[in-house]
Amino acid sequence: MIWRYLFFFTLIVLIELYFLQGVKTFARDFSQRNRNIILYTAYFLFGVNLLLGLVGFFYPPPNWNGFFRFLSSVFLVMVVCKLLGCSFLIIDDIIRLFRWLAKALFKVGTTTDLSGNGISRIKFISQLAITFTVIPAVSFLYGMIRGAYKYRVHNVKVDSPNLPEAFNGFKIVQISDMHTGSFMSTTPIQTAFEIIMKQNADLILFTGDLVNNVASETNGFIEEYQKLKAPHGVYSVLGNHDYGDYVQWESQTAKFENLEAIKKVHADSGWKLLMNEHVALEKNGEKIALLGIENWGGGNYFHKYGKMDLAYKGTEDYKFKILMSHDPSHWDKQVRTEYPDVDLTLSGHTHGMQFGIEIPGFKWSPVQYLYKQWAGLYKQDNQYLYVNRGLGFLGYPGRLGIWPEITVIELNKV
């Protein structure tokens, strides 16, 4: 383990030193004052990264709190962006090496200018390296400091002829993927929940991943969860991260107890956790069915705990059905084919990969190559799927372009 860490640490030092050479070339033609600012900044960041690396050696990451995890993420963002910049320098060094060999072996002449009298190639390459380091680094740091908490309300209308007249205009707030353990304080959750309560929803639904891995992440947050209230209640389901599948447990008993503790958090928060079951929602004497299943992963890496047949049983006579299922791949792989009378499925899970582009008429994220339905509203025949982009974050502690989402769904009879 220690040799693996030393190898990684040495690699980071080499990346940092190699990148510094590019910075020196980039700063060469600046005034003395500006050159000093650039170089001192580069040396400072170099020192910070080395310090974080040493902290990780004497105080291993598994023991880190939220603040140290945040710092480690800053460290990784800078290293990855510097590695991207170094790729330009490496390409230039390889080209110069081959030209030097050609000159040495075959007496072939070389040129160091792009245009004969303009900027030298090495200076140009160093400028590219700095550009492709600074812009991504600043962007991803912005995503960590601001983007992770840039809550957006998405208003959606779902039209259906099956909707009972009493539920025309019925308003649902959906949230998903809170990942409580990623937050360093309760403040972001307070802010998000204040926005939720201002929507005056008839019903609030949470579609899974309350934690990253363990129930203890919710310590200190239950009072905030309890603030979610709606006339027709607050309902929830489990996501893939709620089962503790990504933790090395001492025993299966410990894993089971963790899951039971998470279920208790839902209950203590006043949320009705649906475990492969359904409830009837009634308004003015008319009813619709709300189904909730455990996580049903459509890919090979996620368990299929959900039992749709159990949740569906007894709902045959309801004209309108809403299904809460964490993983959106469930919709294509089972819901549409086997349960065509489920009118609306609500999912999360993808986070929109917390990175992408969304402008009117266009959206893109790398996650679309993994999930056919990854963000927003989808319709096939008379069935709808809505994929929430998630309220929290995981892995990369930020969001860039794909902002945290609060969905407001209005049901309309047509």
N, C-alpha and C positions, 0 to 999 in steps of 0.2 A: 504493500500500500504506500509506504513512504517513498519507494523508488518511483512509483507511478506519479506521485505528487511532485517529486523533484524533477522528473522529466517534463511534466506540464509546466512547472514554474520556470524551468530553463527555457522552454519554448517561448513562453510569454516574454521573458527578458530579451531573447533574440529578436522577437517581433518588435518590441519597443525600441531596441537599439538600432535596428535596421530602418525603422520609420523615422527615427531622429535624424538619420543622415539625409533623408528626403526633406525634412523640415529645414535643415541647415542650408541645403541647396535652394529651397524655395525662398528663404529669407535673405539670401546673399546680396540681392540688389536693392534691398530696402535701406532706408536711412538707419543710422546707428541706433537711434531711439526705438524705431519700430522693429528693427531686427532683434533688439534685446527683449522687447515685449513678447515677440513670437517665440523666441528661444526659451525665455524664462517660463512661459506658459507651458511649452512642450516638456521642459524638464520637471515642472511641478506635477503635471499629469503623469509623467513617467514615474515620479516618486510616489504619488498616490496609489497607482496601480501596484507597484512593488510592495508598498506597505499593506495593501489589502491582501496581496498574495501571502505575505508573511503572517498576517493575522489568521488567515485560513489554515496555516500550518500549525500554529500553536493553539488555535481555538477553532476546531473543526466546524464546517458549515452546519452539520446536523444540530449543533447547539445554538445556532444563531437565532436571534429574535427578528421581528419584522424589519427593524432599522438596518441591521447588518445584512439581511437578505436584499434590502433595497440597494445598499452600497455595493454588494456583490454583483447586482444586476447592472449598475452603472459601470462597474469594472468590466463586465463581459461585453457590454455595448461598445465601450471604447476599444477594447481589444479586437473585437470582430470588425469594427469599422477600420481600425488601423491595419488589420490583416487585408482588408479589401484594398486599402491604399497601397500596401506593400506589393500587391499583385502587379500593379503598374510598374513599380520600381524593379521588380524581379524580371519582368518581360524586357525592360530596357537593358538591364544588366546582362541578360542572356544574349540579346542582340549584340551588345558591345563585346561580349566574350567571343562570339563567333567571328565578328569582324576583326578582333585582335588576332585570333588564330589564323584567319585568312591572310592578314597582313604579314604575320610572322612566317607562315609557311609558304605563301605564294606571292608575297610582295605586292598584294592588292591594296590600292589606296582606299582610305575611308574618309567620310565627312561627318562632321559633328553638328552641322546646322540643318534645320528643316528647309530653309530657303536660301542659304548661302550667306546672308547677312542679317538674318532675323534672330529670333530667340533660339538658344541652343536646345538640342533635343533633350538633354538631361534636365534642363530647367523646365522645359515644357512637360516632361513626364512627371517631374516633382509637383508641378502645379496641378496636373490631373490627379495625382495621388492625394494631395491635400484636399482638393475639391471633393473627391469621392470618399474621403474620410469625414470631413467636417459636416457636410450636408446631411448624410445619414445619421451621424452621431447626434447632431443638434435636433434632428427630427425625432429620433427615438427617445432622446432625453425629454423632449417636449411631451411625447406620448406618456412618459412615466410621471412627469410632474403635473401635467394639466389634462392630457387626453384621457387618462384612466378615470377621471371624475367629471368628464364633460357629458353629463347625462342628457339624453335626447328623448323626447316623447314622440312616439310614432302613432299617429291616428289612422285607424284602419276600419273600413266598413265591410261587413260580410253580409251579402244578400242571400236569402234562401226562401223558397216557397214553403218549406216544411216548418218554418218557425211559427209557433203559436202567436196569435195576435197580441196576447198579453205581454210577450217578450219583445215586441217591436220597439227598438230604441234601447234595449237592454245594454248596459255598458260594463265591459269586463276589462280589468287591468291585469296584464300578464307580465310577470318578471321571471327571470331564470338565471341560473349559473351565478349565484352570489359569491361563492368561493370565499367565505368569510375569513379564512386563515390568511388570505393575501392582504388584508387591510391592517394597517398599523394602529388604527384607532377606530372608534365608533362614528366619528364625524362624517365620513363619506356616506355611511349607511343612513345616518340621520337626515342628511341632505336629500338623498334619493327618496326616502320614505315620506318626507315632507312634500315632495313633488307628487308622489303617488296619491297621497291623501287629498291633494288639491283637485284631483281628477273626479272626485265624487262618484266613484264606481259603484255599481250594484254588487259586483263580485270581484274578488282578487284571487288570482291563481299563480302559484309558484311551480315551475316545471323542472325542478331538480338541481342538484349540485349545490347544496347548502354549504358544504365544506370542501376543502382540498382532499383531506384524508381522514381526519380524526375528529371526534365529537368535542374534544377540549378546545378546538378553535372557536367554538361559540361562546366560551366563557366571557362574560361581560357584555354580550350582545343580545341576550334574550329579552331584556327590557326594551330594546329597540324593535325586535321582531314583534313584540306584543302591541306595538303602536299601529300595526296594520289592521284596519277594521273595515268591514263592508256590510251592508244590510243583509246580503245573502251569504255572508261568510267568507273565510279565507281557506282555500284548499291547496294542497301540495302533493307532490310525488317525489320519489327519489331519483337521483341521477347516478351515473356510473361512479362518480367520485365518493358518493355517500356510503358505499359498501366497504371501504377500507381495503380494496383489492390491490392498491399500489403501495402497501406498507408490509414490512416483514414483522409479523406478529409472533409473539412468544408461543401462542397456541391458537387453535380455532375458537376456543372459549373466549379468549381476549378479543378476537375479531368480532365474535357474536355480541359480546357485551358492548363493544363500541357502536355497533349498529343499533342495538337497543337504546343506547344513550342518545343517539341521533334521533330516533323515533320519539323519545321523551322530550327532546328539545322542541320538536314540532308541536307536540301536545301542550307543553308549558307555554309556548308562544301563542296558543289559541288557534293554531292552524290544524285543520282536519287533514291528516295524511291518508291518502287513498292508496291502498295496497291491493291491487288487482280487484277492485270493487267499484261500485257506482253509488251515487246518491241522486235523489230527485230534487230538482230546484222548482219551487212552486211560486206562481205569481197570479193573483186574481183567479184562482181556481184552475189554472192551466199549468202543465209541467213539461220540463225538458230534463234530459238525463245528462249527468256529468260523470264520466268514467275516468278513472286514474289507474295506471298500471306501473309496476316497478320497471326499472330500466330494461329496455329491449334493444340491444345493440345489433344493428344491421351488418356491421363488419366483423372480421375475425378476431378483433382485439377487445371486444366489449361483450360482456355476458348478457345472456337473454334470461333475466330474472322474471320479466313480465309474463303474465298469463292473461292474454286478451280474452280467452273464452270465459274465464271467471268474472272478469269485469263486465263483459257484455251480457252475460246471462241475466235475464229479467228486464232487459231494456228494449226488447223487441217491439213493444207497443208504443214506445215514446216516439213522437213525430220528429223530434230534433235531438241530436246527440252531439256532445262535445267530449273529446278525448284528450287527456293530458298524458303525453308520452315523451320522455326526455329526448330521445334520439330521433331526429327527423327521418332517418333511413327506414324506420319502422313503417312509415306511411306508404312508401312504395312497395316494400317487401311483404307487408301483410295487410295493412288496414284497407287499402284500395281494392285489393283482390278478394279478400275474405269478408270484409265488413263494409260493403258499399253504402250502407245507410248511416255510417258515421259522418255527420255533416262537416264538422270542424275538428281538426287535430291541432293541438298546441305543443310545440317542442322548443328546444334550445340547443345546448350541447356544442355547437360549432364555434361559438364566440365570433363568427366571421373571421376567425383566426386573429382577431384583435388588430388586424392590419389589412388595409386595402384602400380602394377608392370608391366613393359613393357621391355621385352628382346626379341631378335630375336626368333621368333617361339612361343612366349607365351606372353599373356597379361591378366591381371586380375585387377578388381576393384569392390568394393561393388556395384557400380552403375549397373553392369551387371545383378543384380537380380531384377532391376527395368525396365531396357531397354534392349530389345533384341539386338538392334544395338546402340552401345554407343561410339565407337571411331574407326575411320579408314574407309576403303572401304569395301562395301558389294555389292554382286551381286545376282540377282535372275532373271533367264531367260536372257533377254537382257536389263534389267534395273539395273542401278547402284544407290547406295546411298553412300554419303561420310558424315561422322559425324566428324566435327571439334572439337577438345578438348578444344577450347576456348583460348582467348588471355589474359583475366583477371581472376579475382577470386571473390568469394562471400562467405560470412559466414566466414569460415576459411581463413584468409588472406595469403594464401600460397599455394604451391603445393609440393607434395612429390611423385615422381615416375611418375606422369602424368604431364608432363611439358607443359607450354603454347605453343600453336601451330600456325604456319603460314603454310598453305597448298598451294602447287604449283601443279596444275593439268594440265597435258598435254593431249589434245585430239588427238587421233590417228585414222585414217580411216583404217579399215581392210577389 
